[in-house]
């Protein structure tokens, strides 16, 4: 549920890549269209986003994704660019209002709710996890008394990532199996911490499962109910859902596909139990809703000033690409100068990325392929975000 590019984390799609090959649990899909069809819903003519259009077409031709979508919001309004198809059997185009699985782009939503609770003085960021979840973080050297809430949000807790230890063949063989949070935590805490809390940075989906549990403990409501109450309804995010056990994607959506190797056929993996993601990656949304949420977040509409500063106080992630991570939000350099805020996400069948500049220019990109046959799709999606934010 985080990008494959990061050695610091394990994507759900990458964890499943080897498992998809040779299994009959998901249905095989037809061949890709011979070339991508690119459309721009704002202009109806060749777009001034020429570089962005070219990158989306590359995603759906060279990289092998069936379809791709980008929505850009700036002072001139909204532009939606699509390429390829949302359904390879019926060769239907990607709709501009498509909904899709966010994967780790769920994390900024969850972090925002937790920081709202911190602003209400119902949670202390530097309190030990044990205060809210007594006895939950235990086993093989894991100790909730030594891990803080802040460290969960910033991936500095050292808590092992459950995705590192799942048996992926079982997931793909029966993708509709419900997996409870407790089961996923048991998988994680059967292994020692990645590092001592606070001494390193390592992406951990387990940490966000725990954040979801803290939200429930403090409020008496599930994290899903709190997201709906605090974010979805006030912002009128009509395309955003926490699916729970529901395996489908409501409303207009592309099919989700996986391709485990260069010569492997596409597999339709649209129907899958989202419980494998939980508070770390189960949300469904649209590019329009994600862009609206990110704009409200960066404007300061969702958090009090103190918590806004905490969210945007970053630490380097240890790579050479200049990325830094705050509390559920990532900062990355732009090739045109300056930095942008955003997040990426993978879920079986989809890869996503979003970004916004401090001036409010924002973009969300989706491809309906995960895992792909190579890393090229992730590179081009990242380039698409940066290209859009630099003005095309």
C-alpha atoms as a printed R data frame, in Angstrom:
    type eleno elety resid chain resno       x       y       z
1   ATOM     1    CA   UNK     A     1   0.000   0.000   0.000
2   ATOM     2    CA   UNK     A     2   2.925   2.247  -0.559
3   ATOM     3    CA   UNK     A     3   4.996   2.867  -3.617
4   ATOM     4    CA   UNK     A     4   7.306   0.131  -4.873
5   ATOM     5    CA   UNK     A     5  10.053   2.711  -5.462
6   ATOM     6    CA   UNK     A     6  10.677   2.948  -1.760
7   ATOM     7    CA   UNK     A     7  13.026   0.381  -0.377
8   ATOM     8    CA   UNK     A     8  11.657   1.828   2.846
9   ATOM     9    CA   UNK     A     9   8.250   0.226   2.367
10  ATOM    10    CA   UNK     A    10   6.550  -2.705   0.683
11  ATOM    11    CA   UNK     A    11   3.673  -2.151  -1.710
12  ATOM    12    CA   UNK     A    12   0.739  -4.484  -1.499
13  ATOM    13    CA   UNK     A    13   0.950  -4.927  -5.230
14  ATOM    14    CA   UNK     A    14   4.633  -5.792  -5.071
15  ATOM    15    CA   UNK     A    15   4.045  -8.230  -2.249
16  ATOM    16    CA   UNK     A    16   1.495 -10.001  -4.402
17  ATOM    17    CA   UNK     A    17   3.345  -9.904  -7.700
18  ATOM    18    CA   UNK     A    18   4.879 -13.348  -7.475
19  ATOM    19    CA   UNK     A    19   1.665 -14.799  -6.185
20  ATOM    20    CA   UNK     A    20  -0.448 -13.623  -9.097
21  ATOM    21    CA   UNK     A    21   1.516 -15.629 -11.641
22  ATOM    22    CA   UNK     A    22   0.218 -19.125 -12.174
23  ATOM    23    CA   UNK     A    23  -2.902 -18.777 -10.044
24  ATOM    24    CA   UNK     A    24  -6.410 -19.135 -11.368
25  ATOM    25    CA   UNK     A    25  -8.148 -17.207  -8.600
26  ATOM    26    CA   UNK     A    26  -8.442 -14.050 -10.680
27  ATOM    27    CA   UNK     A    27  -9.894 -13.989 -14.156
28  ATOM    28    CA   UNK     A    28  -7.676 -13.378 -17.168
29  ATOM    29    CA   UNK     A    29  -8.466 -10.244 -19.160
30  ATOM    30    CA   UNK     A    30  -8.142  -9.518 -22.843
31  ATOM    31    CA   UNK     A    31  -5.294  -7.822 -24.641
32  ATOM    32    CA   UNK     A    32  -4.618  -4.136 -24.398
33  ATOM    33    CA   UNK     A    33  -5.719  -1.772 -27.146
34  ATOM    34    CA   UNK     A    34  -3.027  -1.185 -29.743
35  ATOM    35    CA   UNK     A    35  -2.605   2.460 -28.785
36  ATOM    36    CA   UNK     A    36  -3.804   4.840 -26.111
37  ATOM    37    CA   UNK     A    37  -6.686   7.227 -26.726
38  ATOM    38    CA   UNK     A    38  -6.050  10.484 -24.912
39  ATOM    39    CA   UNK     A    39  -8.853  12.931 -24.204
40  ATOM    40    CA   UNK     A    40  -8.955  16.259 -22.376
41  ATOM    41    CA   UNK     A    41 -12.395  17.042 -20.970
42  ATOM    42    CA   UNK     A    42 -11.753  20.731 -20.434
43  ATOM    43    CA   UNK     A    43 -10.753  21.829 -23.921
44  ATOM    44    CA   UNK     A    44 -11.905  19.122 -26.328
45  ATOM    45    CA   UNK     A    45  -8.814  19.903 -28.416
46  ATOM    46    CA   UNK     A    46  -5.048  19.297 -28.119
47  ATOM    47    CA   UNK     A    47  -4.237  20.344 -24.569
48  ATOM    48    CA   UNK     A    48  -1.699  22.802 -23.251
49  ATOM    49    CA   UNK     A    49  -0.771  19.928 -20.916
50  ATOM    50    CA   UNK     A    50   1.127  18.307 -23.763
51  ATOM    51    CA   UNK     A    51   3.841  16.751 -21.626
52  ATOM    52    CA   UNK     A    52   1.288  15.377 -19.162
53  ATOM    53    CA   UNK     A    53  -0.766  13.938 -22.011
54  ATOM    54    CA   UNK     A    54   2.329  12.261 -23.405
55  ATOM    55    CA   UNK     A    55   3.164  10.707 -20.038
56  ATOM    56    CA   UNK     A    56  -0.340   9.279 -19.621
57  ATOM    57    CA   UNK     A    57  -0.175   7.825 -23.108
58  ATOM    58    CA   UNK     A    58   3.168   6.278 -22.209
59  ATOM    59    CA   UNK     A    59   1.586   4.675 -19.133
60  ATOM    60    CA   UNK     A    60  -1.063   3.017 -21.329
61  ATOM    61    CA   UNK     A    61   1.198   1.961 -24.181
62  ATOM    62    CA   UNK     A    62   4.838   1.501 -23.211
63  ATOM    63    CA   UNK     A    63   4.197   0.706 -19.525
64  ATOM    64    CA   UNK     A    64   1.251  -1.563 -20.272
65  ATOM    65    CA   UNK     A    65  -1.509  -0.181 -18.061
66  ATOM    66    CA   UNK     A    66  -4.974  -0.517 -19.599
67  ATOM    67    CA   UNK     A    67  -5.983   3.008 -18.612
68  ATOM    68    CA   UNK     A    68  -4.835   6.159 -16.862
69  ATOM    69    CA   UNK     A    69  -6.368   9.393 -15.622
70  ATOM    70    CA   UNK     A    70  -5.096  12.723 -14.348
71  ATOM    71    CA   UNK     A    71  -7.148  15.599 -12.955
72  ATOM    72    CA   UNK     A    72  -5.380  18.948 -12.656
73  ATOM    73    CA   UNK     A    73  -6.811  21.872 -10.724
74  ATOM    74    CA   UNK     A    74  -5.318  25.359 -11.049
75  ATOM    75    CA   UNK     A    75  -6.426  28.973 -11.338
76  ATOM    76    CA   UNK     A    76  -7.828  28.319 -14.789
77  ATOM    77    CA   UNK     A    77 -10.119  25.566 -13.530
78  ATOM    78    CA   UNK     A    78 -10.240  21.801 -13.913
79  ATOM    79    CA   UNK     A    79  -8.662  19.650 -16.582
80  ATOM    80    CA   UNK     A    80  -9.152  15.891 -16.783
81  ATOM    81    CA   UNK     A    81  -6.953  13.894 -19.136
82  ATOM    82    CA   UNK     A    82  -7.577  10.200 -19.735
83  ATOM    83    CA   UNK     A    83  -5.784   7.594 -21.776
84  ATOM    84    CA   UNK     A    84  -6.532   3.999 -22.700
85  ATOM    85    CA   UNK     A    85  -9.463   1.959 -21.464
86  ATOM    86    CA   UNK     A    86 -11.164   1.197 -18.184
87  ATOM    87    CA   UNK     A    87 -12.315  -2.252 -19.270
88  ATOM    88    CA   UNK     A    88 -10.184  -4.257 -21.694
89  ATOM    89    CA   UNK     A    89 -12.947  -6.711 -22.603
90  ATOM    90    CA   UNK     A    90 -15.457  -4.085 -23.641
91  ATOM    91    CA   UNK     A    91 -12.806  -1.498 -24.601
92  ATOM    92    CA   UNK     A    92 -14.680   1.244 -22.800
93  ATOM    93    CA   UNK     A    93 -12.705   4.433 -22.161
94  ATOM    94    CA   UNK     A    94 -11.671   5.648 -18.733
95  ATOM    95    CA   UNK     A    95 -14.355   7.957 -17.390
96  ATOM    96    CA   UNK     A    96 -13.416  11.370 -16.047
97  ATOM    97    CA   UNK     A    97 -15.478  10.702 -12.903
98  ATOM    98    CA   UNK     A    98 -13.871   7.324 -12.217
99  ATOM    99    CA   UNK     A    99 -13.625   5.996  -8.678
100 ATOM   100    CA   UNK     A   100 -10.703   3.789  -7.708
101 ATOM   101    CA   UNK     A   101  -8.872   2.245  -4.767
102 ATOM   102    CA   UNK     A   102  -6.479   4.708  -3.127
103 ATOM   103    CA   UNK     A   103  -4.126   2.330  -1.337
104 ATOM   104    CA   UNK     A   104  -1.778   4.372   0.846
105 ATOM   105    CA   UNK     A   105  -3.364   7.646  -0.210
106 ATOM   106    CA   UNK     A   106  -5.734   6.625   2.608
107 ATOM   107    CA   UNK     A   107  -3.066   7.652   5.121
108 ATOM   108    CA   UNK     A   108  -3.443  11.465   4.822
109 ATOM   109    CA   UNK     A   109  -7.163  11.057   5.562
110 ATOM   110    CA   UNK     A   110  -6.502   8.918   8.642
111 ATOM   111    CA   UNK     A   111  -3.708  11.189   9.862
112 ATOM   112    CA   UNK     A   112  -5.970  14.238   9.508
113 ATOM   113    CA   UNK     A   113  -8.613  12.664  11.753
114 ATOM   114    CA   UNK     A   114  -6.002  11.754  14.372
115 ATOM   115    CA   UNK     A   115  -4.565  15.285  14.300
116 ATOM   116    CA   UNK     A   116  -8.037  16.744  14.715
117 ATOM   117    CA   UNK     A   117  -8.341  14.652  17.872
118 ATOM   118    CA   UNK     A   118  -4.955  15.977  18.982
119 ATOM   119    CA   UNK     A   119  -6.261  19.517  18.450
120 ATOM   120    CA   UNK     A   120  -9.233  18.626  20.648
121 ATOM   121    CA   UNK     A   121  -6.782  17.394  23.317
122 ATOM   122    CA   UNK     A   122  -8.186  13.889  23.140
123 ATOM   123    CA   UNK     A   123  -4.893  12.418  21.903
124 ATOM   124    CA   UNK     A   124  -1.314  13.410  22.691
125 ATOM   125    CA   UNK     A   125   1.093  12.880  19.826
126 ATOM   126    CA   UNK     A   126   4.018  12.140  22.121
127 ATOM   127    CA   UNK     A   127   2.116   9.836  24.433
128 ATOM   128    CA   UNK     A   128   2.970   6.134  24.272
129 ATOM   129    CA   UNK     A   129   0.670   3.931  22.219
130 ATOM   130    CA   UNK     A   130   0.169   1.900  25.396
131 ATOM   131    CA   UNK     A   131  -1.920   4.726  26.855
132 ATOM   132    CA   UNK     A   132  -4.609   4.202  24.231
133 ATOM   133    CA   UNK     A   133  -4.100   0.541  23.296
134 ATOM   134    CA   UNK     A   134  -2.893  -1.223  26.442
135 ATOM   135    CA   UNK     A   135  -1.279  -4.569  25.727
136 ATOM   136    CA   UNK     A   136  -1.829  -4.414  21.953
137 ATOM   137    CA   UNK     A   137   1.757  -3.761  20.813
138 ATOM   138    CA   UNK     A   138   3.560  -6.746  22.271
139 ATOM   139    CA   UNK     A   139   5.737  -9.645  21.234
140 ATOM   140    CA   UNK     A   140   9.271 -10.251  19.925
141 ATOM   141    CA   UNK     A   141  10.585  -6.972  21.310
142 ATOM   142    CA   UNK     A   142   7.646  -4.812  20.187
143 ATOM   143    CA   UNK     A   143   6.476  -2.661  23.091
144 ATOM   144    CA   UNK     A   144   3.702  -0.078  22.986
145 ATOM   145    CA   UNK     A   145   5.217   1.626  26.020
146 ATOM   146    CA   UNK     A   146   8.221   2.648  23.930
147 ATOM   147    CA   UNK     A   147   6.369   3.741  20.771
148 ATOM   148    CA   UNK     A   148   4.566   7.084  20.483
149 ATOM   149    CA   UNK     A   149   1.546   8.064  18.430
150 ATOM   150    CA   UNK     A   150   3.699  10.533  16.486
151 ATOM   151    CA   UNK     A   151   6.089   7.754  15.524
152 ATOM   152    CA   UNK     A   152   3.234   5.675  14.113
153 ATOM   153    CA   UNK     A   153   2.129   8.585  11.947
154 ATOM   154    CA   UNK     A   154   5.660   9.373  10.741
155 ATOM   155    CA   UNK     A   155   6.864   5.791  10.188
156 ATOM   156    CA   UNK     A   156   9.604   6.176  12.796
157 ATOM   157    CA   UNK     A   157   8.177   3.600  15.200
158 ATOM   158    CA   UNK     A   158  10.134   0.583  13.963
159 ATOM   159    CA   UNK     A   159   6.896  -1.426  14.123
160 ATOM   160    CA   UNK     A   160   7.210  -4.275  11.582
161 ATOM   161    CA   UNK     A   161   5.083  -3.984   8.450
162 ATOM   162    CA   UNK     A   162   2.618  -6.883   8.220
163 ATOM   163    CA   UNK     A   163   2.841  -6.819   4.407
164 ATOM   164    CA   UNK     A   164   6.422  -8.032   4.675
165 ATOM   165    CA   UNK     A   165   5.246 -11.306   6.177
166 ATOM   166    CA   UNK     A   166   1.962 -12.223   4.521
167 ATOM   167    CA   UNK     A   167   1.841 -15.306   2.322
168 ATOM   168    CA   UNK     A   168   0.725 -13.620  -0.889
169 ATOM   169    CA   UNK     A   169  -0.387 -16.779  -2.693
170 ATOM   170    CA   UNK     A   170  -3.169 -17.182  -0.160
171 ATOM   171    CA   UNK     A   171  -4.400 -13.643  -0.799
172 ATOM   172    CA   UNK     A   172  -4.614 -13.987  -4.546
173 ATOM   173    CA   UNK     A   173  -5.993 -17.508  -4.419
174 ATOM   174    CA   UNK     A   174  -8.919 -16.168  -2.372
175 ATOM   175    CA   UNK     A   175  -8.932 -12.358  -2.709
176 ATOM   176    CA   UNK     A   176 -12.343 -12.024  -1.040
177 ATOM   177    CA   UNK     A   177 -11.163 -13.401   2.316
178 ATOM   178    CA   UNK     A   178 -11.846 -11.043   5.214
179 ATOM   179    CA   UNK     A   179  -8.745 -10.275   7.303
180 ATOM   180    CA   UNK     A   180  -9.362  -8.561  10.599
181 ATOM   181    CA   UNK     A   181  -7.015  -5.962  12.062
182 ATOM   182    CA   UNK     A   182  -6.129  -8.281  14.939
183 ATOM   183    CA   UNK     A   183  -5.018 -10.977  12.483
184 ATOM   184    CA   UNK     A   184  -2.776  -8.507  10.643
185 ATOM   185    CA   UNK     A   185  -1.288  -7.242  13.904
186 ATOM   186    CA   UNK     A   186  -0.537 -10.811  14.992
187 ATOM   187    CA   UNK     A   187   1.364 -11.306  11.734
188 ATOM   188    CA   UNK     A   188   3.395  -8.150  12.343
189 ATOM   189    CA   UNK     A   189   4.183  -8.733  16.016
190 ATOM   190    CA   UNK     A   190   5.401 -12.247  15.392
191 ATOM   191    CA   UNK     A   191   8.557 -10.431  14.203
192 ATOM   192    CA   UNK     A   192  10.991  -8.063  15.901
193 ATOM   193    CA   UNK     A   193  10.967  -4.303  15.323
194 ATOM   194    CA   UNK     A   194  12.757  -2.997  12.260
195 ATOM   195    CA   UNK     A   195  14.708  -0.607  14.517
196 ATOM   196    CA   UNK     A   196  14.435   0.932  17.955
197 ATOM   197    CA   UNK     A   197  11.573   3.463  18.078
198 ATOM   198    CA   UNK     A   198  12.635   6.910  16.949
199 ATOM   199    CA   UNK     A   199  16.047   5.856  15.612
200 ATOM   200    CA   UNK     A   200  15.187   5.381  11.942
201 ATOM   201    CA   UNK     A   201  12.570   5.688   9.223
202 ATOM   202    CA   UNK     A   202  10.777   2.685   7.773
203 ATOM   203    CA   UNK     A   203   7.378   2.582   6.093
204 ATOM   204    CA   UNK     A   204   4.952   0.511   8.144
205 ATOM   205    CA   UNK     A   205   1.334  -0.115   7.225
206 ATOM   206    CA   UNK     A   206   0.956  -1.713  10.657
207 ATOM   207    CA   UNK     A   207   1.427   1.698  12.242
208 ATOM   208    CA   UNK     A   208  -1.664   3.030  10.502
209 ATOM   209    CA   UNK     A   209  -3.751   0.037  11.551
210 ATOM   210    CA   UNK     A   210  -2.843   1.072  15.099
211 ATOM   211    CA   UNK     A   211  -3.748   4.707  14.373
212 ATOM   212    CA   UNK     A   212  -7.176   3.535  13.215
213 ATOM   213    CA   UNK     A   213  -7.567   1.628  16.469
214 ATOM   214    CA   UNK     A   214  -6.569   4.690  18.517
215 ATOM   215    CA   UNK     A   215  -9.222   6.760  16.737
216 ATOM   216    CA   UNK     A   216 -11.823   4.140  17.647
217 ATOM   217    CA   UNK     A   217 -10.635   3.894  21.249
218 ATOM   218    CA   UNK     A   218 -10.743   7.645  21.798
219 ATOM   219    CA   UNK     A   219 -14.009   8.429  19.999
220 ATOM   220    CA   UNK     A   220 -16.004   5.245  20.516
221 ATOM   221    CA   UNK     A   221 -16.566   5.143  16.745
222 ATOM   222    CA   UNK     A   222 -14.703   3.328  14.000
223 ATOM   223    CA   UNK     A   223 -12.130   5.294  12.061
224 ATOM   224    CA   UNK     A   224 -14.458   4.890   9.049
225 ATOM   225    CA   UNK     A   225 -17.290   6.666  10.880
226 ATOM   226    CA   UNK     A   226 -14.950   9.457  11.940
227 ATOM   227    CA   UNK     A   227 -13.664   9.937   8.374
228 ATOM   228    CA   UNK     A   228 -17.241  10.188   7.142
229 ATOM   229    CA   UNK     A   229 -18.231  12.627   9.897
230 ATOM   230    CA   UNK     A   230 -15.150  14.818   9.892
231 ATOM   231    CA   UNK     A   231 -14.037  14.793   6.241
232 ATOM   232    CA   UNK     A   232 -16.425  13.204   3.768
233 ATOM   233    CA   UNK     A   233 -19.590  15.054   4.770
234 ATOM   234    CA   UNK     A   234 -18.140  18.532   5.483
235 ATOM   235    CA   UNK     A   235 -16.155  18.521   2.228
236 ATOM   236    CA   UNK     A   236 -18.980  16.924   0.205
237 ATOM   237    CA   UNK     A   237 -16.741  14.100  -0.977
238 ATOM   238    CA   UNK     A   238 -19.495  12.218  -2.775
239 ATOM   239    CA   UNK     A   239 -17.105   9.693  -4.355
240 ATOM   240    CA   UNK     A   240 -15.213   8.755  -1.189
241 ATOM   241    CA   UNK     A   241 -15.984   5.538   0.689
242 ATOM   242    CA   UNK     A   242 -14.505   3.382   3.412
243 ATOM   243    CA   UNK     A   243 -15.682   0.040   2.023
244 ATOM   244    CA   UNK     A   244 -15.192  -2.210   5.052
245 ATOM   245    CA   UNK     A   245 -15.881  -5.736   3.829
246 ATOM   246    CA   UNK     A   246 -17.511  -4.746   0.522
247 ATOM   247    CA   UNK     A   247 -15.419  -6.166  -2.314
248 ATOM   248    CA   UNK     A   248 -16.737  -3.973  -5.117
249 ATOM   249    CA   UNK     A   249 -16.222  -0.349  -6.117
250 ATOM   250    CA   UNK     A   250 -19.518   1.594  -6.103
251 ATOM   251    CA   UNK     A   251 -20.400   3.882  -8.976
252 ATOM   252    CA   UNK     A   252 -18.411   4.499 -12.172
253 ATOM   253    CA   UNK     A   253 -15.008   2.862 -12.059
254 ATOM   254    CA   UNK     A   254 -12.422   1.177 -14.244
255 ATOM   255    CA   UNK     A   255 -11.643  -2.486 -13.791
256 ATOM   256    CA   UNK     A   256  -8.462  -3.142 -11.806
257 ATOM   257    CA   UNK     A   257  -5.805  -5.373 -13.365
258 ATOM   258    CA   UNK     A   258  -2.544  -7.079 -12.427
259 ATOM   259    CA   UNK     A   259   0.307  -8.222 -14.669
260 ATOM   260    CA   UNK     A   260   2.958 -10.241 -12.820
261 ATOM   261    CA   UNK     A   261   5.491 -10.420 -15.659
262 ATOM   262    CA   UNK     A   262   6.280  -8.952 -19.103
263 ATOM   263    CA   UNK     A   263   4.718 -11.887 -20.962
264 ATOM   264    CA   UNK     A   264   1.955 -12.618 -18.467
265 ATOM   265    CA   UNK     A   265  -1.676 -11.907 -19.349
266 ATOM   266    CA   UNK     A   266  -3.641  -9.253 -17.531
267 ATOM   267    CA   UNK     A   267  -5.696 -10.532 -14.618
268 ATOM   268    CA   UNK     A   268  -8.895  -8.818 -13.516
269 ATOM   269    CA   UNK     A   269  -8.569  -8.197  -9.772
270 ATOM   270    CA   UNK     A   270 -11.310  -5.608  -9.377
271 ATOM   271    CA   UNK     A   271 -13.130  -7.584  -6.674
272 ATOM   272    CA   UNK     A   272 -10.968  -7.919  -3.579
273 ATOM   273    CA   UNK     A   273 -11.532  -7.672   0.151
274 ATOM   274    CA   UNK     A   274 -10.347  -4.221   1.252
275 ATOM   275    CA   UNK     A   275  -9.712  -5.536   4.763
276 ATOM   276    CA   UNK     A   276  -6.160  -6.321   3.682
277 ATOM   277    CA   UNK     A   277  -5.668  -2.528   3.740
278 ATOM   278    CA   UNK     A   278  -7.841  -1.293   6.576
279 ATOM   279    CA   UNK     A   279  -6.835   2.106   7.941
280 ATOM   280    CA   UNK     A   280  -3.551   1.799   6.044
281 ATOM   281    CA   UNK     A   281  -5.066   1.685   2.581
282 ATOM   282    CA   UNK     A   282  -8.699   0.723   1.993
283 ATOM   283    CA   UNK     A   283 -10.322   3.999   0.874
284 ATOM   284    CA   UNK     A   284 -12.079   4.365  -2.479
285 ATOM   285    CA   UNK     A   285 -12.313   7.828  -4.017
286 ATOM   286    CA   UNK     A   286 -12.031   9.845  -7.221
287 ATOM   287    CA   UNK     A   287  -9.406  12.269  -8.485
288 ATOM   288    CA   UNK     A   288 -11.846  15.136  -7.963
289 ATOM   289    CA   UNK     A   289 -12.493  14.214  -4.328
290 ATOM   290    CA   UNK     A   290  -8.812  13.661  -3.560
291 ATOM   291    CA   UNK     A   291  -7.925  17.045  -5.048
292 ATOM   292    CA   UNK     A   292 -10.691  18.709  -3.022
293 ATOM   293    CA   UNK     A   293  -9.462  17.072   0.178
294 ATOM   294    CA   UNK     A   294  -5.833  18.027  -0.461
295 ATOM   295    CA   UNK     A   295  -6.775  21.630  -1.184
296 ATOM   296    CA   UNK     A   296  -8.759  21.898   2.048
297 ATOM   297    CA   UNK     A   297  -5.915  20.304   3.994
298 ATOM   298    CA   UNK     A   298  -3.205  22.611   2.629
299 ATOM   299    CA   UNK     A   299  -5.408  25.689   3.070
300 ATOM   300    CA   UNK     A   300  -5.678  24.904   6.756
301 ATOM   301    CA   UNK     A   301  -9.416  24.246   6.653
302 ATOM   302    CA   UNK     A   302  -9.179  20.873   8.392
303 ATOM   303    CA   UNK     A   303  -6.607  21.326  11.153
304 ATOM   304    CA   UNK     A   304  -5.820  23.917  13.787
305 ATOM   305    CA   UNK     A   305  -2.567  25.819  13.161
306 ATOM   306    CA   UNK     A   306  -0.563  23.857  15.739
307 ATOM   307    CA   UNK     A   307  -1.588  20.502  14.297
308 ATOM   308    CA   UNK     A   308  -1.054  21.775  10.730
309 ATOM   309    CA   UNK     A   309   2.523  22.582  11.682
310 ATOM   310    CA   UNK     A   310   2.978  19.145  13.235
311 ATOM   311    CA   UNK     A   311   1.701  17.418  10.103
312 ATOM   312    CA   UNK     A   312   4.103  19.382   7.893
313 ATOM   313    CA   UNK     A   313   7.136  18.989  10.145
314 ATOM   314    CA   UNK     A   314   9.082  16.436   8.143
315 ATOM   315    CA   UNK     A   315  12.113  14.231   8.485
316 ATOM   316    CA   UNK     A   316  14.170  12.789   5.612
317 ATOM   317    CA   UNK     A   317  13.244   9.284   4.553
318 ATOM   318    CA   UNK     A   318  16.854   8.324   3.928
319 ATOM   319    CA   UNK     A   319  16.859   8.178   0.153
320 ATOM   320    CA   UNK     A   320  18.741  10.285  -2.364
321 ATOM   321    CA   UNK     A   321  15.581  11.734  -3.948
322 ATOM   322    CA   UNK     A   322  15.038  14.465  -1.366
323 ATOM   323    CA   UNK     A   323  11.774  13.087  -0.003
324 ATOM   324    CA   UNK     A   324  10.751  13.883   3.550
325 ATOM   325    CA   UNK     A   325   7.799  12.588   5.549
326 ATOM   326    CA   UNK     A   326   5.609  14.469   7.982
327 ATOM   327    CA   UNK     A   327   2.576  13.022   9.753
328 ATOM   328    CA   UNK     A   328   0.735  11.213   6.978
329 ATOM   329    CA   UNK     A   329   1.981  13.626   4.326
330 ATOM   330    CA   UNK     A   330   5.096  13.565   2.166
331 ATOM   331    CA   UNK     A   331   7.179  16.449   0.824
332 ATOM   332    CA   UNK     A   332   9.149  16.048  -2.415
333 ATOM   333    CA   UNK     A   333  11.255  18.362  -4.604
334 ATOM   334    CA   UNK     A   334   9.983  19.622  -7.953
335 ATOM   335    CA   UNK     A   335  12.210  19.779 -11.037
336 ATOM   336    CA   UNK     A   336  11.027  23.363 -11.631
337 ATOM   337    CA   UNK     A   337  12.040  24.413  -8.134
338 ATOM   338    CA   UNK     A   338  10.391  24.282  -4.752
339 ATOM   339    CA   UNK     A   339   8.579  21.312  -3.236
340 ATOM   340    CA   UNK     A   340   5.139  19.789  -3.227
341 ATOM   341    CA   UNK     A   341   3.049  17.883  -0.726
342 ATOM   342    CA   UNK     A   342   1.293  14.632  -1.438
343 ATOM   343    CA   UNK     A   343   1.202  10.870  -1.137
344 ATOM   344    CA   UNK     A   344   1.238   7.793  -3.312
345 ATOM   345    CA   UNK     A   345  -0.646   4.554  -3.096
346 ATOM   346    CA   UNK     A   346  -0.885   1.016  -4.397
347 ATOM   347    CA   UNK     A   347  -3.659  -1.477  -4.039
348 ATOM   348    CA   UNK     A   348  -4.199  -4.647  -6.009
349 ATOM   349    CA   UNK     A   349  -5.392  -3.452  -9.416
350 ATOM   350    CA   UNK     A   350  -4.498   0.247  -9.031
351 ATOM   351    CA   UNK     A   351  -1.638   2.697  -8.598
352 ATOM   352    CA   UNK     A   352  -2.278   6.291  -7.553
353 ATOM   353    CA   UNK     A   353  -0.457   9.508  -6.676
354 ATOM   354    CA   UNK     A   354  -1.488  12.990  -5.624
355 ATOM   355    CA   UNK     A   355   0.376  16.247  -5.168
356 ATOM   356    CA   UNK     A   356  -0.275  19.898  -4.374
357 ATOM   357    CA   UNK     A   357   1.882  23.011  -4.235
358 ATOM   358    CA   UNK     A   358   1.592  25.681  -1.568
359 ATOM   359    CA   UNK     A   359  -0.046  27.896  -4.216
360 ATOM   360    CA   UNK     A   360  -2.851  25.386  -4.578
361 ATOM   361    CA   UNK     A   361  -2.071  23.798  -7.943
362 ATOM   362    CA   UNK     A   362  -2.936  20.132  -7.532
363 ATOM   363    CA   UNK     A   363  -3.141  16.883  -9.444
364 ATOM   364    CA   UNK     A   364  -4.219  13.300  -8.847
365 ATOM   365    CA   UNK     A   365  -3.127  10.497 -11.164
366 ATOM   366    CA   UNK     A   366  -4.480   6.943 -11.431
367 ATOM   367    CA   UNK     A   367  -3.602   3.874 -13.469
368 ATOM   368    CA   UNK     A   368  -5.700   0.714 -13.308
369 ATOM   369    CA   UNK     A   369  -2.776  -1.682 -13.178
370 ATOM   370    CA   UNK     A   370  -1.054  -3.026 -10.092
371 ATOM   371    CA   UNK     A   371   1.279  -4.769 -10.013
372 ATOM   372    CA   UNK     A   372   2.712  -4.024 -13.429
373 ATOM   373    CA   UNK     A   373   5.441  -5.889 -15.198
374 ATOM   374    CA   UNK     A   374   8.148  -3.343 -14.323
375 ATOM   375    CA   UNK     A   375   8.894  -0.181 -12.349
376 ATOM   376    CA   UNK     A   376   8.327   2.038 -15.383
377 ATOM   377    CA   UNK     A   377   4.680   2.781 -14.574
378 ATOM   378    CA   UNK     A   378   5.570   4.137 -11.133
379 ATOM   379    CA   UNK     A   379   8.294   6.321 -12.644
380 ATOM   380    CA   UNK     A   380   5.912   7.766 -15.218
381 ATOM   381    CA   UNK     A   381   3.114   8.371 -12.706
382 ATOM   382    CA   UNK     A   382   5.572  10.241 -10.511
383 ATOM   383    CA   UNK     A   383   6.747  12.241 -13.526
384 ATOM   384    CA   UNK     A   384   3.130  13.016 -14.414
385 ATOM   385    CA   UNK     A   385   2.509  14.508 -10.968
386 ATOM   386    CA   UNK     A   386   5.614  16.655 -11.118
387 ATOM   387    CA   UNK     A   387   4.925  17.724 -14.717
388 ATOM   388    CA   UNK     A   388   1.394  18.816 -13.867
389 ATOM   389    CA   UNK     A   389   2.532  20.742 -10.791
390 ATOM   390    CA   UNK     A   390   5.269  22.483 -12.796
391 ATOM   391    CA   UNK     A   391   2.668  23.738 -15.257
392 ATOM   392    CA   UNK     A   392   2.711  21.011 -17.894
